[in-house]
């Protein structure tokens, strides 16, 4: 997977383990706040909350 390519999700919290196996890392739960994008502190995968996701209630 291209590390620059974001992963689109529909939930306000995502779990990332780096893909498992030898290349993985401890599972962490990442929660979106006012931003619709979050980066895993371990593997730098970018997760983007779909703007039309049912959980995307981060409007003002």
CHARMM-style PDB file with segment names, atoms N, HN, CA, C and O in Angstrom:
ATOM      1  N   UNK     1       0.851  -1.194   0.000  1.00  0.00      PROA
ATOM      2  CA  UNK     1       0.000   0.000   0.000  1.00  0.00      PROA
ATOM      3  C   UNK     1       0.887   1.244   0.000  1.00  0.00      PROA
ATOM      4  O   UNK     1       1.890   1.308   0.711  1.00  0.00      PROA
ATOM      5  N   UNK     2       0.513   2.196  -0.781  1.00  0.00      PROA
ATOM      6  HN  UNK     2      -0.301   2.144  -1.358  1.00  0.00      PROA
ATOM      7  CA  UNK     2       1.239   3.462  -0.871  1.00  0.00      PROA
ATOM      8  C   UNK     2       0.996   4.254   0.417  1.00  0.00      PROA
ATOM      9  O   UNK     2      -0.155   4.543   0.744  1.00  0.00      PROA
ATOM     10  N   UNK     3       2.054   4.610   1.155  1.00  0.00      PROA
ATOM     11  HN  UNK     3       2.989   4.375   0.889  1.00  0.00      PROA
ATOM     12  CA  UNK     3       1.845   5.328   2.416  1.00  0.00      PROA
ATOM     13  C   UNK     3       1.206   6.703   2.247  1.00  0.00      PROA
ATOM     14  O   UNK     3       0.664   7.259   3.202  1.00  0.00      PROA
ATOM     15  N   UNK     4       1.267   7.249   1.039  1.00  0.00      PROA
ATOM     16  HN  UNK     4       1.707   6.797   0.263  1.00  0.00      PROA
ATOM     17  CA  UNK     4       0.644   8.557   0.790  1.00  0.00      PROA
ATOM     18  C   UNK     4      -0.855   8.436   0.530  1.00  0.00      PROA
ATOM     19  O   UNK     4      -1.577   9.431   0.596  1.00  0.00      PROA
ATOM     20  N   UNK     5      -1.325   7.230   0.238  1.00  0.00      PROA
ATOM     21  HN  UNK     5      -0.738   6.422   0.185  1.00  0.00      PROA
ATOM     22  CA  UNK     5      -2.735   7.020  -0.102  1.00  0.00      PROA
ATOM     23  C   UNK     5      -3.566   6.952   1.185  1.00  0.00      PROA
ATOM     24  O   UNK     5      -3.306   6.091   2.025  1.00  0.00      PROA
ATOM     25  N   UNK     6      -4.551   7.829   1.364  1.00  0.00      PROA
ATOM     26  HN  UNK     6      -4.763   8.529   0.682  1.00  0.00      PROA
ATOM     27  CA  UNK     6      -5.358   7.779   2.586  1.00  0.00      PROA
ATOM     28  C   UNK     6      -6.324   6.598   2.578  1.00  0.00      PROA
ATOM     29  O   UNK     6      -6.686   6.077   1.523  1.00  0.00      PROA
ATOM     30  N   UNK     7      -6.722   6.198   3.752  1.00  0.00      PROA
ATOM     31  HN  UNK     7      -6.428   6.622   4.609  1.00  0.00      PROA
ATOM     32  CA  UNK     7      -7.700   5.131   3.931  1.00  0.00      PROA
ATOM     33  C   UNK     7      -8.984   5.809   4.382  1.00  0.00      PROA
ATOM     34  O   UNK     7      -9.010   6.477   5.416  1.00  0.00      PROA
ATOM     35  N   UNK     8     -10.051   5.636   3.603  1.00  0.00      PROA
ATOM     36  HN  UNK     8     -10.029   5.093   2.764  1.00  0.00      PROA
ATOM     37  CA  UNK     8     -11.329   6.274   3.931  1.00  0.00      PROA
ATOM     38  C   UNK     8     -12.145   5.365   4.826  1.00  0.00      PROA
ATOM     39  O   UNK     8     -12.291   4.174   4.548  1.00  0.00      PROA
ATOM     40  N   UNK     9     -12.676   5.926   5.901  1.00  0.00      PROA
ATOM     41  HN  UNK     9     -12.558   6.893   6.127  1.00  0.00      PROA
ATOM     42  CA  UNK     9     -13.441   5.156   6.878  1.00  0.00      PROA
ATOM     43  C   UNK     9     -14.769   5.843   7.167  1.00  0.00      PROA
ATOM     44  O   UNK     9     -14.945   7.027   6.879  1.00  0.00      PROA
ATOM     45  N   UNK    10     -15.704   5.081   7.742  1.00  0.00      PROA
ATOM     46  HN  UNK    10     -15.560   4.119   7.976  1.00  0.00      PROA
ATOM     47  CA  UNK    10     -17.040   5.594   8.036  1.00  0.00      PROA
ATOM     48  C   UNK    10     -17.336   5.675   9.531  1.00  0.00      PROA
ATOM     49  O   UNK    10     -18.469   5.950   9.926  1.00  0.00      PROA
ATOM     50  N   UNK    11     -16.325   5.438  10.358  1.00  0.00      PROA
ATOM     51  HN  UNK    11     -15.405   5.215  10.037  1.00  0.00      PROA
ATOM     52  CA  UNK    11     -16.547   5.448  11.803  1.00  0.00      PROA
ATOM     53  C   UNK    11     -15.664   6.508  12.457  1.00  0.00      PROA
ATOM     54  O   UNK    11     -14.589   6.816  11.942  1.00  0.00      PROA
ATOM     55  N   UNK    12     -16.107   7.073  13.593  1.00  0.00      PROA
ATOM     56  HN  UNK    12     -16.981   6.822  14.011  1.00  0.00      PROA
ATOM     57  CA  UNK    12     -15.334   8.131  14.244  1.00  0.00      PROA
ATOM     58  C   UNK    12     -14.086   7.617  14.958  1.00  0.00      PROA
ATOM     59  O   UNK    12     -13.246   8.411  15.382  1.00  0.00      PROA
ATOM     60  N   UNK    13     -13.955   6.293  15.094  1.00  0.00      PROA
ATOM     61  HN  UNK    13     -14.637   5.648  14.749  1.00  0.00      PROA
ATOM     62  CA  UNK    13     -12.772   5.696  15.702  1.00  0.00      PROA
ATOM     63  C   UNK    13     -12.274   4.585  14.794  1.00  0.00      PROA
ATOM     64  O   UNK    13     -13.067   3.787  14.295  1.00  0.00      PROA
ATOM     65  N   UNK    14     -10.964   4.526  14.576  1.00  0.00      PROA
ATOM     66  HN  UNK    14     -10.319   5.174  14.981  1.00  0.00      PROA
ATOM     67  CA  UNK    14     -10.382   3.455  13.769  1.00  0.00      PROA
ATOM     68  C   UNK    14      -9.318   2.747  14.594  1.00  0.00      PROA
ATOM     69  O   UNK    14      -8.676   3.351  15.454  1.00  0.00      PROA
ATOM     70  N   UNK    15      -9.140   1.457  14.321  1.00  0.00      PROA
ATOM     71  HN  UNK    15      -9.662   0.966  13.622  1.00  0.00      PROA
ATOM     72  CA  UNK    15      -8.093   0.680  14.976  1.00  0.00      PROA
ATOM     73  C   UNK    15      -7.014   0.422  13.937  1.00  0.00      PROA
ATOM     74  O   UNK    15      -7.313  -0.005  12.821  1.00  0.00      PROA
ATOM     75  N   UNK    16      -5.760   0.679  14.296  1.00  0.00      PROA
ATOM     76  HN  UNK    16      -5.517   1.026  15.202  1.00  0.00      PROA
ATOM     77  CA  UNK    16      -4.651   0.460  13.374  1.00  0.00      PROA
ATOM     78  C   UNK    16      -3.615  -0.420  14.045  1.00  0.00      PROA
ATOM     79  O   UNK    16      -3.207  -0.162  15.177  1.00  0.00      PROA
ATOM     80  N   UNK    17      -3.190  -1.468  13.337  1.00  0.00      PROA
ATOM     81  HN  UNK    17      -3.522  -1.678  12.418  1.00  0.00      PROA
ATOM     82  CA  UNK    17      -2.110  -2.311  13.861  1.00  0.00      PROA
ATOM     83  C   UNK    17      -0.975  -2.414  12.847  1.00  0.00      PROA
ATOM     84  O   UNK    17      -0.128  -3.303  12.939  1.00  0.00      PROA
ATOM     85  N   UNK    18      -0.965  -1.514  11.894  1.00  0.00      PROA
ATOM     86  HN  UNK    18      -1.653  -0.792  11.819  1.00  0.00      PROA
ATOM     87  CA  UNK    18       0.108  -1.475  10.912  1.00  0.00      PROA
ATOM     88  C   UNK    18       0.026  -2.557   9.852  1.00  0.00      PROA
ATOM     89  O   UNK    18       0.942  -2.690   9.040  1.00  0.00      PROA
ATOM     90  N   UNK    19      -1.036  -3.326   9.840  1.00  0.00      PROA
ATOM     91  HN  UNK    19      -1.780  -3.218  10.500  1.00  0.00      PROA
ATOM     92  CA  UNK    19      -1.189  -4.374   8.835  1.00  0.00      PROA
ATOM     93  C   UNK    19      -0.857  -5.754   9.351  1.00  0.00      PROA
ATOM     94  O   UNK    19      -0.957  -6.725   8.600  1.00  0.00      PROA
ATOM     95  N   UNK    20      -0.464  -5.875  10.606  1.00  0.00      PROA
ATOM     96  HN  UNK    20      -0.383  -5.087  11.216  1.00  0.00      PROA
ATOM     97  CA  UNK    20      -0.185  -7.175  11.198  1.00  0.00      PROA
ATOM     98  C   UNK    20       1.130  -7.770  10.729  1.00  0.00      PROA
ATOM     99  O   UNK    20       1.845  -7.171   9.926  1.00  0.00      PROA
ATOM    100  N   UNK    21       1.440  -8.951  11.235  1.00  0.00      PROA
ATOM    101  HN  UNK    21       0.858  -9.438  11.887  1.00  0.00      PROA
ATOM    102  CA  UNK    21       2.675  -9.621  10.852  1.00  0.00      PROA
ATOM    103  C   UNK    21       3.897  -8.898  11.396  1.00  0.00      PROA
ATOM    104  O   UNK    21       3.800  -8.116  12.342  1.00  0.00      PROA
ATOM    105  N   UNK    22       5.042  -9.166  10.793  1.00  0.00      PROA
ATOM    106  HN  UNK    22       5.121  -9.801  10.025  1.00  0.00      PROA
ATOM    107  CA  UNK    22       6.303  -8.570  11.240  1.00  0.00      PROA
ATOM    108  C   UNK    22       6.337  -7.062  11.030  1.00  0.00      PROA
ATOM    109  O   UNK    22       7.091  -6.358  11.701  1.00  0.00      PROA
ATOM    110  N   UNK    23       5.522  -6.560  10.099  1.00  0.00      PROA
ATOM    111  HN  UNK    23       4.909  -7.132   9.554  1.00  0.00      PROA
ATOM    112  CA  UNK    23       5.522  -5.133   9.808  1.00  0.00      PROA
ATOM    113  C   UNK    23       4.521  -4.368  10.666  1.00  0.00      PROA
ATOM    114  O   UNK    23       4.403  -3.148  10.555  1.00  0.00      PROA
ATOM    115  N   UNK    24       3.809  -5.079  11.512  1.00  0.00      PROA
ATOM    116  HN  UNK    24       3.905  -6.071  11.603  1.00  0.00      PROA
ATOM    117  CA  UNK    24       2.767  -4.446  12.309  1.00  0.00      PROA
ATOM    118  C   UNK    24       3.318  -3.728  13.527  1.00  0.00      PROA
ATOM    119  O   UNK    24       4.531  -3.638  13.722  1.00  0.00      PROA
ATOM    120  N   UNK    25       2.405  -3.220  14.341  1.00  0.00      PROA
ATOM    121  HN  UNK    25       1.420  -3.293  14.183  1.00  0.00      PROA
ATOM    122  CA  UNK    25       2.744  -2.542  15.591  1.00  0.00      PROA
ATOM    123  C   UNK    25       1.606  -2.797  16.555  1.00  0.00      PROA
ATOM    124  O   UNK    25       0.574  -3.325  16.140  1.00  0.00      PROA
ATOM    125  N   UNK    26       1.747  -2.444  17.827  1.00  0.00      PROA
ATOM    126  HN  UNK    26       2.585  -2.014  18.164  1.00  0.00      PROA
ATOM    127  CA  UNK    26       0.634  -2.643  18.774  1.00  0.00      PROA
ATOM    128  C   UNK    26      -0.621  -1.939  18.272  1.00  0.00      PROA
ATOM    129  O   UNK    26      -0.548  -0.838  17.726  1.00  0.00      PROA
ATOM    130  N   UNK    27      -1.765  -2.577  18.459  1.00  0.00      PROA
ATOM    131  HN  UNK    27      -1.824  -3.472  18.902  1.00  0.00      PROA
ATOM    132  CA  UNK    27      -3.026  -1.975  17.995  1.00  0.00      PROA
ATOM    133  C   UNK    27      -3.310  -0.706  18.781  1.00  0.00      PROA
ATOM    134  O   UNK    27      -3.268  -0.687  20.011  1.00  0.00      PROA
ATOM    135  N   UNK    28      -3.597   0.346  18.041  1.00  0.00      PROA
ATOM    136  HN  UNK    28      -3.631   0.331  17.042  1.00  0.00      PROA
ATOM    137  CA  UNK    28      -3.969   1.610  18.659  1.00  0.00      PROA
ATOM    138  C   UNK    28      -5.320   2.028  18.102  1.00  0.00      PROA
ATOM    139  O   UNK    28      -5.652   1.724  16.956  1.00  0.00      PROA
ATOM    140  N   UNK    29      -6.097   2.728  18.923  1.00  0.00      PROA
ATOM    141  HN  UNK    29      -5.828   2.974  19.854  1.00  0.00      PROA
ATOM    142  CA  UNK    29      -7.389   3.240  18.496  1.00  0.00      PROA
ATOM    143  C   UNK    29      -7.248   4.731  18.293  1.00  0.00      PROA
ATOM    144  O   UNK    29      -6.874   5.463  19.209  1.00  0.00      PROA
ATOM    145  N   UNK    30      -7.550   5.171  17.093  1.00  0.00      PROA
ATOM    146  HN  UNK    30      -7.854   4.576  16.349  1.00  0.00      PROA
ATOM    147  CA  UNK    30      -7.416   6.575  16.734  1.00  0.00      PROA
ATOM    148  C   UNK    30      -8.813   7.172  16.611  1.00  0.00      PROA
ATOM    149  O   UNK    30      -9.684   6.604  15.952  1.00  0.00      PROA
ATOM    150  N   UNK    31      -9.017   8.302  17.239  1.00  0.00      PROA
ATOM    151  HN  UNK    31      -8.309   8.763  17.775  1.00  0.00      PROA
ATOM    152  CA  UNK    31     -10.341   8.933  17.247  1.00  0.00      PROA
ATOM    153  C   UNK    31     -10.281  10.275  16.537  1.00  0.00      PROA
ATOM    154  O   UNK    31      -9.410  11.101  16.812  1.00  0.00      PROA
ATOM    155  N   UNK    32     -11.210  10.479  15.630  1.00  0.00      PROA
ATOM    156  HN  UNK    32     -11.918   9.808  15.407  1.00  0.00      PROA
ATOM    157  CA  UNK    32     -11.310  11.759  14.930  1.00  0.00      PROA
ATOM    158  C   UNK    32     -11.869  12.800  15.894  1.00  0.00      PROA
ATOM    159  O   UNK    32     -12.770  12.510  16.680  1.00  0.00      PROA
ATOM    160  N   UNK    33     -11.329  14.007  15.829  1.00  0.00      PROA
ATOM    161  HN  UNK    33     -10.597  14.243  15.190  1.00  0.00      PROA
ATOM    162  CA  UNK    33     -11.887  15.101  16.610  1.00  0.00      PROA
ATOM    163  C   UNK    33     -12.477  16.100  15.628  1.00  0.00      PROA
ATOM    164  O   UNK    33     -13.288  15.718  14.785  1.00  0.00      PROA
ATOM    165  N   UNK    34     -12.095  17.361  15.714  1.00  0.00      PROA
ATOM    166  HN  UNK    34     -11.437  17.672  16.399  1.00  0.00      PROA
ATOM    167  CA  UNK    34     -12.656  18.339  14.768  1.00  0.00      PROA
ATOM    168  C   UNK    34     -12.078  18.180  13.370  1.00  0.00      PROA
ATOM    169  O   UNK    34     -12.612  18.740  12.412  1.00  0.00      PROA
ATOM    170  N   UNK    35     -11.005  17.431  13.246  1.00  0.00      PROA
ATOM    171  HN  UNK    35     -10.572  16.977  14.024  1.00  0.00      PROA
ATOM    172  CA  UNK    35     -10.401  17.204  11.939  1.00  0.00      PROA
ATOM    173  C   UNK    35     -10.937  15.914  11.349  1.00  0.00      PROA
ATOM    174  O   UNK    35     -11.205  14.959  12.078  1.00  0.00      PROA
ATOM    175  N   UNK    36     -11.096  15.879  10.030  1.00  0.00      PROA
ATOM    176  HN  UNK    36     -10.878  16.655   9.438  1.00  0.00      PROA
ATOM    177  CA  UNK    36     -11.608  14.693   9.355  1.00  0.00      PROA
ATOM    178  C   UNK    36     -10.472  13.799   8.884  1.00  0.00      PROA
ATOM    179  O   UNK    36     -10.688  12.894   8.078  1.00  0.00      PROA
ATOM    180  N   UNK    37      -9.258  14.046   9.383  1.00  0.00      PROA
ATOM    181  HN  UNK    37      -9.083  14.781  10.038  1.00  0.00      PROA
ATOM    182  CA  UNK    37      -8.113  13.229   9.008  1.00  0.00      PROA
ATOM    183  C   UNK    37      -7.266  12.963  10.244  1.00  0.00      PROA
ATOM    184  O   UNK    37      -7.109  13.830  11.103  1.00  0.00      PROA
ATOM    185  N   UNK    38      -6.720  11.747  10.321  1.00  0.00      PROA
ATOM    186  HN  UNK    38      -6.848  11.043   9.623  1.00  0.00      PROA
ATOM    187  CA  UNK    38      -5.860  11.391  11.446  1.00  0.00      PROA
ATOM    188  C   UNK    38      -4.721  10.525  10.920  1.00  0.00      PROA
ATOM    189  O   UNK    38      -4.908   9.746   9.985  1.00  0.00      PROA
ATOM    190  N   UNK    39      -3.546  10.660  11.518  1.00  0.00      PROA
ATOM    191  HN  UNK    39      -3.394  11.293  12.278  1.00  0.00      PROA
ATOM    192  CA  UNK    39      -2.368   9.900  11.087  1.00  0.00      PROA
ATOM    193  C   UNK    39      -1.931   9.011  12.236  1.00  0.00      PROA
ATOM    194  O   UNK    39      -1.827   9.461  13.376  1.00  0.00      PROA
ATOM    195  N   UNK    40      -1.675   7.739  11.930  1.00  0.00      PROA
ATOM    196  HN  UNK    40      -1.760   7.372  11.003  1.00  0.00      PROA
ATOM    197  CA  UNK    40      -1.221   6.804  12.955  1.00  0.00      PROA
ATOM    198  C   UNK    40       0.173   7.201  13.417  1.00  0.00      PROA
ATOM    199  O   UNK    40       1.062   7.401  12.590  1.00  0.00      PROA
ATOM    200  N   UNK    41       0.379   7.319  14.739  1.00  0.00      PROA
ATOM    201  HN  UNK    41      -0.343   7.157  15.411  1.00  0.00      PROA
ATOM    202  CA  UNK    41       1.696   7.718  15.243  1.00  0.00      PROA
ATOM    203  C   UNK    41       2.770   6.647  15.044  1.00  0.00      PROA
ATOM    204  O   UNK    41       3.962   6.954  15.086  1.00  0.00      PROA
ATOM    205  N   UNK    42       2.363   5.403  14.831  1.00  0.00      PROA
ATOM    206  HN  UNK    42       1.395   5.154  14.797  1.00  0.00      PROA
ATOM    207  CA  UNK    42       3.326   4.324  14.628  1.00  0.00      PROA
ATOM    208  C   UNK    42       3.760   4.187  13.173  1.00  0.00      PROA
ATOM    209  O   UNK    42       4.954   4.190  12.871  1.00  0.00      PROA
ATOM    210  N   UNK    43       2.781   4.066  12.274  1.00  0.00      PROA
ATOM    211  HN  UNK    43       1.812   4.064  12.520  1.00  0.00      PROA
ATOM    212  CA  UNK    43       3.115   3.725  10.886  1.00  0.00      PROA
ATOM    213  C   UNK    43       2.802   4.828   9.887  1.00  0.00      PROA
ATOM    214  O   UNK    43       3.058   4.670   8.694  1.00  0.00      PROA
ATOM    215  N   UNK    44       2.254   5.939  10.355  1.00  0.00      PROA
ATOM    216  HN  UNK    44       2.046   6.067  11.324  1.00  0.00      PROA
ATOM    217  CA  UNK    44       1.950   7.108   9.523  1.00  0.00      PROA
ATOM    218  C   UNK    44       0.883   6.861   8.465  1.00  0.00      PROA
ATOM    219  O   UNK    44       0.790   7.621   7.501  1.00  0.00      PROA
ATOM    220  N   UNK    45       0.073   5.811   8.625  1.00  0.00      PROA
ATOM    221  HN  UNK    45       0.148   5.194   9.408  1.00  0.00      PROA
ATOM    222  CA  UNK    45      -1.067   5.646   7.715  1.00  0.00      PROA
ATOM    223  C   UNK    45      -2.031   6.791   7.969  1.00  0.00      PROA
ATOM    224  O   UNK    45      -2.272   7.189   9.109  1.00  0.00      PROA
ATOM    225  N   UNK    46      -2.578   7.313   6.870  1.00  0.00      PROA
ATOM    226  HN  UNK    46      -2.382   6.990   5.944  1.00  0.00      PROA
ATOM    227  CA  UNK    46      -3.536   8.421   6.979  1.00  0.00      PROA
ATOM    228  C   UNK    46      -4.952   7.870   6.855  1.00  0.00      PROA
ATOM    229  O   UNK    46      -5.275   7.170   5.895  1.00  0.00      PROA
ATOM    230  N   UNK    47      -5.777   8.187   7.818  1.00  0.00      PROA
ATOM    231  HN  UNK    47      -5.515   8.756   8.598  1.00  0.00      PROA
ATOM    232  CA  UNK    47      -7.183   7.799   7.793  1.00  0.00      PROA
ATOM    233  C   UNK    47      -8.000   9.066   7.600  1.00  0.00      PROA
ATOM    234  O   UNK    47      -7.757  10.081   8.253  1.00  0.00      PROA
ATOM    235  N   UNK    48      -8.973   8.999   6.693  1.00  0.00      PROA
ATOM    236  HN  UNK    48      -9.170   8.175   6.162  1.00  0.00      PROA
ATOM    237  CA  UNK    48      -9.828  10.139   6.394  1.00  0.00      PROA
ATOM    238  C   UNK    48     -11.275   9.719   6.616  1.00  0.00      PROA
ATOM    239  O   UNK    48     -11.722   8.689   6.112  1.00  0.00      PROA
ATOM    240  N   UNK    49     -11.993  10.527   7.373  1.00  0.00      PROA
ATOM    241  HN  UNK    49     -11.630  11.364   7.782  1.00  0.00      PROA
ATOM    242  CA  UNK    49     -13.412  10.258   7.625  1.00  0.00      PROA
ATOM    243  C   UNK    49     -14.213  10.677   6.405  1.00  0.00      PROA
ATOM    244  O   UNK    49     -14.142  11.826   5.969  1.00  0.00      PROA
ATOM    245  N   UNK    50     -14.973   9.740   5.857  1.00  0.00      PROA
ATOM    246  HN  UNK    50     -15.030   8.807   6.211  1.00  0.00      PROA
ATOM    247  CA  UNK    50     -15.807  10.055   4.698  1.00  0.00      PROA
ATOM    248  C   UNK    50     -16.754  11.192   5.050  1.00  0.00      PROA
ATOM    249  O   UNK    50     -17.394  11.156   6.101  1.00  0.00      PROA
ATOM    250  N   UNK    51     -16.856  12.205   4.187  1.00  0.00      PROA
ATOM    251  HN  UNK    51     -16.336  12.234   3.333  1.00  0.00      PROA
ATOM    252  CA  UNK    51     -17.740  13.337   4.503  1.00  0.00      PROA
ATOM    253  C   UNK    51     -19.198  12.943   4.599  1.00  0.00      PROA
ATOM    254  O   UNK    51     -19.968  13.621   5.279  1.00  0.00      PROA
ATOM    255  N   UNK    52     -19.605  11.864   3.939  1.00  0.00      PROA
ATOM    256  HN  UNK    52     -18.979  11.313   3.386  1.00  0.00      PROA
ATOM    257  CA  UNK    52     -21.005  11.436   3.993  1.00  0.00      PROA
ATOM    258  C   UNK    52     -21.217  10.276   4.956  1.00  0.00      PROA
ATOM    259  O   UNK    52     -22.257   9.619   4.914  1.00  0.00      PROA
ATOM    260  N   UNK    53     -20.237  10.016   5.827  1.00  0.00      PROA
ATOM    261  HN  UNK    53     -19.392  10.550   5.861  1.00  0.00      PROA
ATOM    262  CA  UNK    53     -20.375   8.939   6.802  1.00  0.00      PROA
ATOM    263  C   UNK    53     -21.450   9.302   7.828  1.00  0.00      PROA
ATOM    264  O   UNK    53     -21.568  10.465   8.213  1.00  0.00      PROA
ATOM    265  N   UNK    54     -22.227   8.325   8.268  1.00  0.00      PROA
ATOM    266  HN  UNK    54     -22.131   7.380   7.955  1.00  0.00      PROA
ATOM    267  CA  UNK    54     -23.277   8.614   9.256  1.00  0.00      PROA
ATOM    268  C   UNK    54     -22.704   9.193  10.543  1.00  0.00      PROA
ATOM    269  O   UNK    54     -23.384   9.962  11.222  1.00  0.00      PROA
ATOM    270  N   UNK    55     -21.478   8.842  10.891  1.00  0.00      PROA
ATOM    271  HN  UNK    55     -20.926   8.217  10.339  1.00  0.00      PROA
ATOM    272  CA  UNK    55     -20.863   9.317  12.126  1.00  0.00      PROA
ATOM    273  C   UNK    55     -20.194  10.676  11.958  1.00  0.00      PROA
ATOM    274  O   UNK    55     -19.689  11.240  12.929  1.00  0.00      PROA
ATOM    275  N   UNK    56     -20.186  11.198  10.759  1.00  0.00      PROA
ATOM    276  HN  UNK    56     -20.596  10.740   9.971  1.00  0.00      PROA
ATOM    277  CA  UNK    56     -19.479  12.461  10.494  1.00  0.00      PROA
ATOM    278  C   UNK    56     -20.322  13.641  10.933  1.00  0.00      PROA
ATOM    279  O   UNK    56     -20.869  14.377  10.111  1.00  0.00      PROA
ATOM    280  N   UNK    57     -20.417  13.807  12.230  1.00  0.00      PROA
ATOM    281  HN  UNK    57     -19.973  13.210  12.897  1.00  0.00      PROA
ATOM    282  CA  UNK    57     -21.212  14.919  12.766  1.00  0.00      PROA
ATOM    283  C   UNK    57     -20.284  15.968  13.351  1.00  0.00      PROA
ATOM    284  O   UNK    57     -20.542  16.514  14.424  1.00  0.00      PROA
ATOM    285  N   UNK    58     -19.196  16.247  12.633  1.00  0.00      PROA
ATOM    286  HN  UNK    58     -18.987  15.804  11.761  1.00  0.00      PROA
ATOM    287  CA  UNK    58     -18.245  17.232  13.137  1.00  0.00      PROA
ATOM    288  C   UNK    58     -18.478  18.617  12.530  1.00  0.00      PROA
ATOM    289  O   UNK    58     -17.577  19.455  12.485  1.00  0.00      PROA
ATOM    290  N   UNK    59     -19.703  18.832  12.066  1.00  0.00      PROA
ATOM    291  HN  UNK    59     -20.434  18.151  12.102  1.00  0.00      PROA
ATOM    292  CA  UNK    59     -20.041  20.159  11.538  1.00  0.00      PROA
ATOM    293  C   UNK    59     -20.214  21.155  12.657  1.00  0.00      PROA
ATOM    294  O   UNK    59     -20.324  20.777  13.823  1.00  0.00      PROA
ATOM    295  N   UNK    60     -20.239  22.419  12.311  1.00  0.00      PROA
ATOM    296  HN  UNK    60     -20.150  22.726  11.364  1.00  0.00      PROA
ATOM    297  CA  UNK    60     -20.322  23.465  13.339  1.00  0.00      PROA
ATOM    298  C   UNK    60     -21.729  23.987  13.450  1.00  0.00      PROA
ATOM    299  OT1 UNK    60     -21.997  24.873  14.262  1.00  0.00      PROA
TER     300      UNK     60
END
